[in-house]
Amino acid sequence: MLHAVDPFAVLDLLGSVLATAPLDEVPEDDEVKAGWTALLIWLGMALVTAFLSFSLVKRLRNTRAHFDGVDAAEAERDAGQDPEGR
């Protein structure tokens, strides 16, 4: 036989458990530093972002040049036809 569980009772129990849990000590400012590894990772991400940005711009220029050529070819083809497309 199943019994209904009051969700607020579960939240109360969870809150009391979390309230009595021991907290980690907060480190002092002189005990924490970023280090060279974090700097190298950050610089690597900046370089990758710059590379991807330049690559995106190059690909967009190529796409624009391609479609400008397609539009020009369609305009020349359409210029030989009358407006009704015959």
N, C-alpha and C positions, 0 to 999 in steps of 0.2 A: 504494500500500500504506500503510495507516494504522499508526501507531506509538502504543503506549500511553504516556500521559504520567503520570508519578508526581505525584499531587497534593501530596505533601509537598515535592517538589522545587520546585514552583511557589510554595508558601508560603515556602520558604527563600529563593527568589529575591526575592519580594516583601518579605520582612523585611529582606534586605540592602539593597534599594533604598531602603526607607523609613528605615533606620538611617543611611544616608549622605546623605540629603536635607538641604539646609540648612534651619534653623529660622528662623522670623520672630522678630525681636527683640520682647521683651515691653515694651509702653509703660510709662512711669512713671505714677504716680498723678496727677500734675498735668497730664499730656498727654491724659487721658481725662475727658470729662464728658458727662452725659446730654443737656442742652440743653432748650430750650423746646418743640421739636417733640415730643420723647418725652413731656413732661409733658402737652401738649395731647392727644396720642393717648390717653394713659392716662386722662385726665379724660373724654374722649369715650366711651371704652369703659365707664367707670363709669356715665355718664349713660344710655347705651344699655341696660346691664344693669339699671339701676333701672327704666327705662321698661318693658322686657320683663317684669320681675318684677311690676310693678303691673298690666300688661295680663293676665298669666297669672292673677293672683288674681281680677281682675274677671270673666274668662271662666269660671273655675271656680265663682264665685258664681252666675253666670247659669245654668250647667249644673245646679248643685244645685237652684236655684229651679225650673227647668223640670222636672226629674225628680221633685221633691217634688209638683208639680202633677199630673204624670202618675200618680204613685203614689196620690194622693188621689182622682183620678177613677176609677182602677181599684178602689179600696177601696169607693167609693160604688156602682159598678156591681156589684161582687161582693156587696155587702150586701143587694141585692134578690134574690139567688139563694139557694137552699138549699145546704148544704155539698156536696152531690153534684153541683152545677152544673146543675140542671134548670131 
